[in-house]
């Protein structure tokens, strides 16, 4: 069972992702509402996969991605992005993100993307 850390500043999005993932056999080990908390929790929990929102307060998903990749170059991070953030997606992939999901997303696509990792 893959262990997942969900990172998003919107509580409803974290709940939605958690419901989808747990229903499909993933274990959600924790959640974070900004990039600073995400980096700390990644170092504590060593999840198999991180779903990372791009736009968040305190520390955005791009900066958190950089820091997690510096800590663990084998980390598997999937960026969750809103329509119109293509520039950030390209930057994230260049920095080592393993994939991306565009909001609003379909459950099947989320599961397909994470299952490939």
C-alpha positions in Angstrom: 0.0 0.0 0.0 1.5 3.3 -1.1 1.7 6.0 1.7 0.7 9.5 0.6 1.1 13.0 2.0 -1.5 15.4 0.8 -0.5 19.1 0.5 -3.1 21.7 -0.3 -4.2 24.9 1.5 -7.9 24.2 0.8 -9.4 21.8 3.4 -12.1 20.6 1.0 -9.4 19.6 -1.5 -7.5 17.6 1.1 -10.7 15.8 2.1 -11.6 15.1 -1.5 -8.2 13.7 -2.3 -8.1 11.7 0.9 -11.4 10.1 0.1 -10.4 9.2 -3.4 -7.1 7.8 -2.4 -8.3 5.7 0.5 -11.2 4.4 -1.5 -8.6 3.2 -4.1 -6.1 1.4 -1.7 -3.7 4.2 -0.8 -2.9 5.1 2.8 -3.0 8.8 3.5 -0.3 9.3 6.2 -0.9 13.0 6.8 -2.0 16.3 5.3 -0.3 19.7 5.2 -1.9 23.1 4.4 1.3 24.8 3.2 4.8 24.1 1.8 6.6 24.7 5.1 4.5 22.1 6.9 4.8 19.7 3.9 8.7 19.8 4.0 8.7 19.1 7.8 6.2 16.3 7.5 8.0 14.7 4.5 11.2 14.6 6.6 9.3 13.0 9.5 7.1 10.5 7.6 9.0 9.6 4.4 5.8 9.0 2.4 6.0 7.1 -0.9 4.1 9.9 -2.8 3.3 13.6 -2.2 0.4 15.4 -3.9 1.4 19.0 -3.9 -0.7 22.1 -4.6 1.2 24.8 -6.4 -0.4 28.0 -5.0 -0.3 28.1 -1.2 0.5 30.7 1.5 3.7 30.7 3.5 5.6 28.5 1.1 4.3 27.6 -2.4 4.4 24.1 -3.9 7.4 24.9 -6.2 9.6 25.9 -3.3 8.5 22.9 -1.2 9.2 20.6 -4.2 12.7 22.1 -4.4 13.4 21.5 -0.7 12.0 18.0 -0.6 14.0 17.0 -3.7 17.1 18.4 -2.1 16.4 16.3 1.0 15.4 13.2 -1.0 16.2 13.1 -4.7 14.1 9.9 -5.1 10.9 11.6 -3.8 7.8 11.1 -5.9 5.8 14.3 -6.0 2.7 14.9 -8.2 1.7 18.6 -8.6 -1.9 19.5 -8.3 -2.6 22.6 -10.3 -5.4 24.9 -11.4 -6.1 25.5 -15.1 -3.8 28.3 -16.4 -0.7 27.4 -14.4 1.1 25.7 -17.2 4.3 27.7 -16.6 4.5 26.3 -13.1 3.8 22.8 -14.2 6.8 23.0 -16.6 9.0 24.4 -13.9 7.9 21.7 -11.5 8.6 18.9 -14.0 12.1 20.4 -14.6 12.7 20.4 -10.8 11.8 16.7 -10.6 8.0 16.4 -10.2 6.8 13.0 -11.4 3.5 14.2 -12.8 0.7 16.6 -12.4 -3.1 16.7 -12.1 -5.2 19.6 -13.2 -8.1 20.8 -11.0 -10.9 20.1 -11.4 -9.8 16.5 -11.7 -11.4 13.2 -12.4 -10.9 10.4 -9.8 -9.8 8.0 -12.4 -7.0 10.3 -13.6 -5.7 10.9 -10.0 -5.5 7.2 -9.4 -4.0 6.5 -12.8 -1.3 9.1 -12.2 -0.4 8.0 -8.7 -0.5 4.3 -9.6 2.2 4.8 -12.2 4.7 5.9 -9.5 
